[in-house]
Amino acid sequence: MEFETVEVSGEGPVRHLVLNRPEVHNAVNPQLIADVQEACLALEADPSVRVIIVRGAGKSFCSGADLKAPRVSRTEAMLNSKRGARMADVLTHINPITIAACHGYMIGGGVVIPACCDFRIGAPSIKATLNEVSIGFNLNWHTVPALIQLVGPARAKEMLLFGRTYDADTLLRYGYLNEVVGEDELVEAAERYAAGIVAQPPVPVTVTKASINAYSKALDRSVQHMDAIASAFMSHSPNSRIAQQTYFSGEGRDWVEE
């Protein structure tokens, strides 16, 4: 399998899906969203694949959206939101067990892509930030429920509304990570989890994953209808523009009436 922004490697029941834009810390763009979805579906179509390890090439797992990317129309913003949601839904519900091996910068989409996986293993280098609200947007891709299911409502509000940066130990304590290991042990730890899954009978594993997802995500759709609409509005909101322009500078923010 060959893709522009991701790399798929490995043989047998365990495969690696690597976000492969290391020159920009694996920042999310429309091509990466499309490639992750297509790679997941292609791997799921191979019945021999039982585990997918998702990781990032280079110094970071994923630095989220490129804040310097040109603005798009409201219609395109809505379509991009829906494309991201489809990718996240595929990653969440594919038959193979998914394990995110997390390191370095995890910003925005770099936090929620692992949240869509079944397990998350982290390295001490993690610097995780959900900065959507801080730059004038809502958390997208229908992933607010996934975050709540991992850390609970109060922690989810904290992480989203303040936009703070979290280290690996804090994410472990919050329930976002399953385990923290040394930087050099990250891939080995993910493969250890994978070996544990492969040692189990295939059908009960698949059914159990589907059952847990069905129960825990039964109400997810109740809030998801707003994601694309909110994205369309905020893509041209004057306050969103102010938020983005002042995010890195630390300037004071004078909000306008909308």
N, C-alpha and C positions, 0 to 999 in steps of 0.2 A: 504494500500500500504506500502510495506517495501522495503527500499533501504539501501545500505551500507553507503552512504555518505550524503544523504539528508533525511529529515523527512517530511512527509505530514500529516497535521492535519486539524481538523475542519470538520464541517458538513454543509449541505445546499449549498447555492450559493457562499459562500466565503470560500476559503481554504488557508492554509499557507504552502508554500514550503520553508523549512528551510535548509540552507547549514549547515551540521552537522559534522564538523571536528574541534570543538572548540579548541582542544589541539594544533593545528597548525594554529589558526586564519582562519580556513576554506580555507586553501590553495588549489589551483586547482591541481587535478591530473586526469589521464584519467578516473578513476572510477567516479569522481564527474561530469565530462562532460557527461558521459553516463547516470548517474542517473538523472541529471537535464533534459536531453532530454526525457528520458523515463517517468519521472514523469509528465512533461508537456503534453506529448501526452496522457497519461492515464487520466489526469484531463480533457483535451479537449474532450476526448471520452465520458465523462459523461455530458449530456446536461443540468444537473441541476447546473453545476459549471459555474459561471459568472465572478468571480474575483479570481485571484491568488495573494496573498501577498508573495513576495520573500524577505527573510531576512536571517541573519546569526546568528547562535548560539554562545554564549559566548561574548568575548570582541570586536569582529570585524565582519564586513560584510564578507570580503574575502581578504586575503593577497596575492592573485595572485599565480603565479607558484612558486614551490619550487626550489630556485636557487642551492640547494645542490643535487638535483636529478641527477642521472648518465646521461651522455650524451647518445644520441641515434643515430642511423644511419640516413643518409640523407633521406632514404625512410621512416623510422618511423617518422621523424620530419615532413615530408610532410603529412603523414597520420594523425598525431596528429592535424596538422593545419586544415585539412579537417573535422575531427571529431568535433573540436571546432566550426568551421563555421556552421556545420549542427545543432549543439546545439543552437547557437546564432540565427540561422534562425528560428528554431522552436519556441524559446522563443519570438521572434519578431512578428511572424505571427499567433500564436494560437488564436482561437476565444475569449477565456476569456480575460478580461482586466487585465493587470499585473501592480502591484504596488510594487516598490522596497522600502523597509524600511532600510535605510543606517545608519551605525554607525561604529565607530572605524576605523581600518585600511581598506582602499580600495586601492589595489595596482594592476595594470595591469588588469587582468581579473575581479578583484573586482570593477573596474570602468566601464568596458564595459558590464558586465552582467546587471547592472541597466540601462545602456544606451539602452539596447535592450527592456526594459520594457516601458509601456505606461506612467507611472508616477514615480517620484522619490521624496521621502520625506527623509530629513536628520536630524541627531542629531548633537549637538555641538561637539561631540567627533570625528567627521570625520577627518581623515588624508588621503587624496586621492592623489595618485601618479601614473602617467603613466610612468613607468621606462623602457619600452621596448627598446627605442633607447639608453638609458644610459647603458644598459647591452648588447648592440650589436645586437638587433633584431628589426624587424618591428612590429607594432601593428597588431595583428592577428585576426582570426575568422571573417574576412570580416567586421570589425567594425569601420574602419576609417570613412566611410560615416555616421554611426550612431552618432559618436562624432561630426562631422561637422554639422549635422542637429540640434544638441542641442546647440552648443556654437559658431558656425560659423568658417570659414576657419582660420582666424587670431588667435583666441583663441585655436583652435585645434593644429595649428602649435606650439604655445607657450607651450601648455601642453605636447605635444609629444617630441618636440626637446630639451627642457630644462629639462624635467623630474622633475619639481618642485612639492612640496607638497602643497596641497590646503586645506583650512578649509571650513566648511559648508557655512559660509556667502559668501565667494568668489565664491563657486560653485553656490549659489543662484543668485548672481549678474551676473555670466557668462551665466545663463540660463540652467545649467545642472540640478539643483534641482528645483522642483515646490514649495517646502515649507521647512522651517526649524522649528523644534519644540523641546521642551525639551526632554532630554534623556528618562525620564519616560513616555513621551507622544507619543513615536514613534509608537508603535503598535496601540495605540488608534487612532492616526491620520490616519494611513493606513486603519484601519477599518472604519473610518469616510468617507474616499474617496470611499471605497468599498460599503458602504451603499448608497452613492450618485449614484453609478453606478447601483446597484440593484434596486433602485427606478425608473430607467428609463426602457422603454420597450426594451426587449432583442434584437429583430432583428435590429432596427435602430442603436443600439449601435454597434453591430457586423459589420454591413455594413459600418457605419461611420469610425470605426477603419480601416477596410480593404481599404476603399477609400483613407483615409489620408495616410496610408502606401504606397499604390500603387502610389500615386502622389509624395510623398516626397522621395521615394526610387527608382524612375524610373531609375535613372542612377547608382545605387549602383553597379551593375554587371560590369560596365565599368572598375573598378579598382580591382575587387576581384580576377581576374585570377592570379594575381601575388603573392598573400599571401602564398600559399603553396610552390611555387617555391623559394620565398625569404627565407622562413623558412628552407627549405632544405639546401640552400647555407649558411645561417648564423649559422646553427647548427654546422658547421665545419669551420667557419671562424676564423682565428687566431686573428683578431681584436675583434671579439665577445668574444673570450676566455679572452683576455686581459681586456676587459670591465667588464666581470663578476668577474674576479679575483681582480680587483681594485675598484669595486663598493662600497664596505663597508669600505675599508681601507683608501680611499682618496689619495692613491698614485698617482704620476704623471703617465700620460698615453703616452706611446711612440708607436704610431701606425706604423704598418708595411705595406709594399706594398702587394696588393692582386691582 
